[in-house]
Amino acid sequence: MIPKLHRSDLAFVRPLFRQIANQFQLDLSSKPPNTPIQEAELLPSPEQATRKSTLLYQSKVGSILYAAITTRPDIAFVASKLAQFNANPSQQHYDAADRTIQYLYHTRSRAICYGSSGNSQSFIYASDASFADNSTDRKSSQGYIMTLFGGPISWRANKQDTVTTSSTEAELLALSQTAKEAICLGRLFKALMLELDEPLVIQCDNRQTIRLICEESAKLQTKLRHVDIHNHWLRQEYTSGRIQIEWKETTYMVADGMTKALARAKFSNFVSQLGLEDIRERLSTVKKIEELREQIKLAQHGERELEIKTGGRSIRKQ
C-alpha cells in the first residue's frame, strides 16, 4: 500500500487570507460559496477605474494567484480570468475576487494528496480547450494539468493568444502547449533519475483533433498558418513515439475545469478528480498528538528536576 502524502500551504494561507479579509473588510462569517466563481461571464468595464481601486483589485488578484500557483489548481481558471481585468476592474470584478477569497478561506484545509489514485498510470497528462468562450474577442481558453501518483504537480489555465476558427484548432493549440510541457517534465524526471517506465500519453476529449495527429489520411483544413505548424509538430512527435494521444470523455476529463466556470455538482467532481482532500481532521489529530508529546516532555522534565532536588537534600543530610 502506497502511503499518502499531502501538500498544503495552510500555515501560510490561513493568516494571509484573514489579513486580506480584514484589509478589504470582507465578511468571512457569511455562508461560504460552493464554487470560486459564478458561471456568468465576466465582461470588461465600460468605465475607467481609479488608480486606487485598481491597485486594491490587483492586490486581491495577486493573493489569489499565489494560492492558484502553489497548491490550489481548483482556482487556476478563476485566477487567470480575474487577472485579465487587472488594468481596469469594475464592481463585478471586485465581487468576483471577493467571492474567490471567501471560497479559499473556507476551503483552506484542502490539500493535494499523492498516493491516493487507483489509476494504473503513475503520470497522467490532460489537455483541454473551451472554444471562443471569450465573447469580447472570441479567443479560446485553454488549460492542462499533469498528475504524478494521483496528485497534480503542474497545471496552467490561460487564454490563447490568437483567435481560432474551430474547436479542433483550439484543441490543437492547447494540445501543443501540453505536449511541450510534458516533454520538458520528462527530461526533468530523467535528470532526477526518476524512471516511470511509461509512455507519454496525453488525454484529449476531441476525437477530430486526435485523428488529425494520429491518422495519416486526416488533413487539417485551415488558413491559420501557426495552427497548421502546431499540427505538423504534434504529428512529428507522435510519429517519432515521443508522445501518444488518448481520447477521454469530457465527464472524466480533469482538465475540463481548467477552461471554464463549472456548476456546483461538476465543480465538486472536478475537485475530486484533482485529488484535493480536506485534511482538517488529520491536522486536528496531529495537533493533539503534538500537545500530548509536549505534556509528556514537561512531565518528564519535572520528574528529573524533582529527582535532582531530592538527591541534593539527601547529600546534605549525610
N, C-alpha and C positions, 0 to 999 in steps of 0.2 A: 504493500500500500504506500503510495506517494504522499509524504507529509505536506500539509497546506502551508503556504507562505503568503502573508498578507502585506500589501504595500499601501501605506496611507500617510497623509500629512496632517492628521488630526491635531497633533500637538501644536502645529503652527497655524492651521486653518481656523481652529476654534477661536483663539483670541483675535486673529486677523479679521474675521467677518463680524465678530462682536464689536470690534473697534470701528469697522466700516459702518455697521448699522447705527452705532452711536453718532458717528461723524455725519451721516446723511439722514439721521433721525428716522430710521426705519423701525417699524414695529415687528419685532421677532416673536411676539407672543400670539400674533394672529394665526389663523388657520393656515398651515403651510400649503403651497401649491403642489399639485400632483406631478406637474411637469415643469421644466425650467422656462418654457416659452409657450405662448399661445400659438394655435395653428394659423391664425390670421397673419398675412404677410406684413412685414414692417416696410413702410414706404418712406422715401426721402421727405424732409421737412420743407414746406413751401416758404417758410420764413427763415431769416438768418438768426442763429442763436448768438447770445452774448458770449464774450470770451470767458467770463466767469463760469457760466453754465456749461460751456464746452469743456473746460478743464475739469469740472466736477464729474461730468459724464465720462471723460477719458480716465479719470482716477478709478471710477467704478469698473469700467471695462478692463482696465489693467489688472485689477484684483481678480476679476473673473477669469481672465486669460491665464493667470498664474495657476489657478486650480485646473483649468482645462488642459494645460500643457503637462502638468506633473502627474496627477493621479485621478483626474476626473474626465475620462473620454466621453461620458454621457452628456457633457455640456459643450463638446467641441464644436458642433454645428452652431449652437447658440452664441458662443464666443465669437466665431467667425462672422456671424450675421450682425451682431451688435457692433463689432469693430468697423463695419462698413459705413457706419454713420458717425464716426469719431469727429469728422470735420464740421458737421452741422446737425447736432441732435435735436429732436423735438420732445415734447412731453410724452409722446407714445414710446419713444426710445428710452427715456428715463424710467418709465413704468416697467418696461420690459427688463431693463437692467436690475431694477429693484426686485422684481419677481425672481430673477435668476439668483440674486444674492440670498433671498429668503429661502429658496429651494436648496441652495448649497448649505446654508446654515442648518436647516432642519434635517439634512441628509449627510451631515459632516462625518458621521460614523461609518460611512460606506468606504470600503477599501477594495482594491484589486486583489483577487485571490488567484494564486498559482497552485497548480497541482490538483485542481478540483474537477477538471474536464475528463469525461469518459471517452472523448474522441480518440480514435486510433492515431491521428496525426498530432505530432508534437508542435509543429509550426504551421499556422494557418494564415493565409493572406486573403483579404476580401476587398473588392473594389466596387464602387457604385457611383452613379451619376443621376441627378434629377434634371431632366431636360427642360431648358428655357424657363426655369421656375422664378427667375427674377424678372418681374413684369416691366420694370423701368428700362432695362437694356437687353432683356431676353438672353442673358448669359446663363449657363447652367451651373449648378452646384455640383461639386464632386468631393469624394472622400475615400479614404482607405483606412483599414485597421489590420494590424498584424498581431497575432496572439502566439505566445510561447508557453507550453504546458498549461493551457487553459486560461491564461490571463493576458491582457493587452500589454505590449511593450513599445509599440509605435502606432501613432494614429495622426490623421490630419483631415480637416474639413476646410474647404476653401471654394471660392468662386472661380470658374475658369476664366482665362484671360481673353478669350475670343468667343464670338457667337458661333454656334454650330447650327446646322440646318436639319438635323435629325437626332433622335435619341441614340442611334447607333454611333454617330460621330462623337456625341458627348461621352458615351461609354468608352469609345476608343481612346480618347484623351485621358480619361480617368484611369483606364487600364494601363496606359503607357506610364503614367506617373507612379502607379503602384508597382509595376514591374521594375522600374529603375530603383525604387526604394528597396524592394525585396532583394534584388541582386546585390545592392550595396550592403544590406544586412547580412546576406550570405557570405560576403567577403569578410565582414567583421567577425562572424562566427568562426570562419576558417582561421583567422588570425588569432582568435582566442582558443583555438583547438577544440571547438565545440562541434563534434560530428553528430549530426542528427540522422544521417543515412536515409534521407527522404528527398523525393523530387520537389522542386519549387513549383507548387500548384497554387494558382490564383483563382479565387472564386469570382464568378460574374453571373448576373441574373438576366443577361440579354443574349438570347440564342443567336441572333443575327451577327452580333459582334464576334462571338466565338467562331461562327462559320467563316467570317472574313479572315480570321487569323489561322484557323486550323485546316480549312479546305482550299485546295489549290484552285478549284473551279470558281470559287466565290470571288467576285471582284467588287471593290468599293467604287460606287459612282458618286463622286464629289468634285466640286470645283475648288474646294479648300485645300490648297497645296500642303499646308502644315499638317492637316488631318491625314492626308494620304501618306505623308512621310512617317507619321507615328504608326500608321497601319503597316507599312512595309518594315519598319523597325521591329514591331511586335512579331510579324511573320518570321523575320530573320532569327529572333531569339527563340521562337517556338521551334523552327526547323532545326536549329543547332542543338536543341534539347536543353537549353538553359532555363526555360520556363515551360509550364504546362497550364492549360486553361480548363477550368471545371465549371459546369453550369450549376447554379444554386438557386433554388426557388426564393423569390423575394421575401416570403414569410420567414424563411430561415437565414436570410442574408443579414449578417451582423452589421455590415457597412451601410445598410439602408438608413439607420438612424444618424449617420454622419452627413446626410444630404438633405434632410428635411425635418420640419417640426412634426412630431408624432402625437396622436391622441393618447389618452391615458393608458388604455389597455396595450396598445402597440409599444408605447414607451416603456411600460413595465416589462414587457417581453424583451425589449432592446437592452435594458439594464441587466436582465438575467443572462442574455447572450454574451454580454461583456464580461461576465464573471465578477460583477461587483457584489459584495456581500456586506451586510450590516454587522459590524464587529463590536457593537455596544456591549453585549453580554460578555463577550470574550475579554474586552478591556476591563469591564467591571470585575470579572473573576481574577484577572491578572493584578488589578489594583488591590483586591482583598488579600491575595497571596503575598504581595509585597508588604502590605501592612502587617500581616501575621509574622513575616520574617523579621520585620523591624522590631516588633514586640518581643520576639524570641531573643533577638540580639540585645535589646535593652535589659531583658530579664537575666540573660547570661552575664552581661556586664555588671549588673547589680550584684549577682551572686559572687562574682570574682572580687568585687570591692569588699563585700562582706567578709569573705574568707581572708582577705589581706588584713582587714581591721581586726578580726578575731585572732588571727595569728600574731599580730603585733601586740595585742593585750596579753596573750599567753606568754610571749617572750619577756615582757616587762614584769609579770608576776614571778617568773623564775628568777 
